[in-house]
C-alpha cells in the first residue's frame, strides 16, 4: 500500500475575502484535474459556531486525523510567518 502525504491548500487567489468565489475557483480546479483529491473538509466560522463539512472518503477517524494535521500545518505556517515578520521588522 502506498502512503500519500495530505496537502493543505490555502486560498491565496485575488480576493481572499470572497469565500464563495474561492470555493468556486477550487471546484473548477478539482473538475479540471489540476487539484485531484479524494477527501475534502471545510471548517466554516458561522458566527458563534464552527461548522464542519466533509465530502468524499469521510469516516470519523479519517476526519479527526485530517483536521489535526491541518491544524498543525496552520499553526506551523503561522509561526513561520510571524518569525519572518519579526526578522524583517514587521508587526508580528
Secondary structure as UniProt FT lines:
FT   TURN            16..17
FT   HELIX           19..32
FT   TURN            33..35
FT   STRAND          39..46
FT   TURN            47..48
FT   STRAND          49..56
FT   HELIX           60..87
FT   TURN            88..89
//
